Structures are given as structure tokens and as C-alpha cells.
Amino acid sequence: MSDFVRNPSDDDERRRVEQAIAQGAGITIADFAERVIGEPVDAEFVDTLKSRLERAGANEEPFDLKEEIEKLWTWRQEMA
């Protein structure tokens, strides 16, 4: 599994992704983040990740979700 996230390239791909998620093939961003950092994350953390992901998608930029989780988590720890 890749850590990069992108928007579906067309309607057919979007439909396949939605079908896979409906059948339990996907995990939430919160669950993925918890796997990466080893502890639960709060809603604010997830909302920040979603916002960054949406911005990258709108700009058609690649988005390394794992790297972004690690950076955001490190930043939060440093600011605490």
C-alpha cells in the first residue's frame, strides 16, 4: 500500500473506490494516523489532515499522507 493519496482519475475509478470502501476495504484517516504514530489522534488532528489533503487535491499535487502525519505530529509535540 502506498502512503501517497490522490483523487480518483475519473468517474469509473471513483465508483470502484467508493464500492471498495463500502465493502470495508478502506480505513479512516484517523485509523491510518494512529497506525503511523502509535496512539489515537483527536478530531482537530484529523480535520487538519483532511484540509491539507483537500488543498493538495485541488492543486493536483501528490500527497504523502504518512509523511504529513509524521510532520504534523512532530510539530504538535514541539508546540505542547
C-alpha positions as CSV (number, residue, x, y, z in Angstrom):
1,M,0.0,0.0,0.0
2,S,1.3,3.4,-0.9
3,D,1.3,6.3,1.5
4,F,0.5,8.7,-1.3
5,V,-3.1,9.9,-1.7
6,R,-4.7,11.3,-4.8
7,N,-8.1,12.0,-6.2
8,P,-9.7,9.3,-8.5
9,S,-8.7,10.0,-12.1
10,D,-12.2,9.5,-13.4
11,D,-15.8,8.6,-12.5
12,D,-15.2,4.9,-13.0
13,E,-12.3,4.9,-10.6
14,R,-14.3,7.0,-8.1
15,R,-17.1,4.4,-8.3
16,R,-14.6,1.5,-7.7
17,V,-13.1,3.3,-4.8
18,E,-16.5,4.0,-3.2
19,Q,-17.5,0.4,-3.7
20,A,-14.4,-0.9,-2.1
21,I,-14.8,1.4,0.9
22,A,-18.5,0.4,1.3
23,Q,-17.3,-3.3,1.4
24,G,-14.9,-2.5,4.2
25,A,-11.7,-2.3,2.2
26,G,-10.7,1.2,3.4
27,I,-9.7,2.7,6.8
28,T,-10.3,6.1,8.1
29,I,-7.7,8.8,8.2
30,A,-7.8,8.6,12.0
31,D,-7.1,4.9,12.0
32,F,-4.3,5.3,9.5
33,A,-2.7,8.1,11.6
34,E,-3.0,6.0,14.7
35,R,-1.1,3.2,12.9
36,V,1.6,5.6,11.9
37,I,2.2,7.3,15.2
38,G,1.1,4.6,17.6
39,E,-1.5,6.4,19.5
40,P,-5.0,7.8,18.9
41,V,-5.5,11.2,17.3
42,D,-8.1,13.8,18.0
43,A,-10.7,15.3,15.7
44,E,-8.6,18.5,15.3
45,F,-5.7,16.5,14.0
46,V,-7.9,14.6,11.5
47,D,-9.5,17.8,10.4
48,T,-6.1,19.4,9.7
49,L,-5.0,16.3,7.7
50,K,-8.3,16.4,5.7
51,S,-7.8,20.1,5.0
52,R,-4.3,19.6,3.7
53,L,-5.4,16.6,1.6
54,E,-8.2,18.6,0.0
55,R,-5.9,21.5,-0.8
56,A,-3.4,19.1,-2.4
57,G,-6.2,17.5,-4.4
58,A,-7.5,20.9,-5.6
59,N,-4.0,21.8,-6.8
60,E,-3.5,18.3,-8.2
61,E,-0.4,17.8,-6.1
62,P,0.9,14.4,-4.8
63,F,0.2,14.0,-1.1
64,D,2.3,11.7,1.1
65,L,-0.2,11.0,3.9
66,K,2.3,9.2,6.2
67,E,4.9,12.0,5.8
68,E,2.2,14.6,6.5
69,I,1.0,12.8,9.7
70,E,4.6,12.5,11.0
71,K,5.3,16.2,10.3
72,L,2.1,17.4,11.9
73,W,2.5,15.1,14.9
74,T,6.1,16.3,15.5
75,W,5.0,19.9,15.2
76,R,2.2,19.4,17.7
77,Q,4.6,17.7,20.2
78,E,7.1,20.6,19.8
79,M,4.4,23.2,20.4
80,A,3.0,21.4,23.5
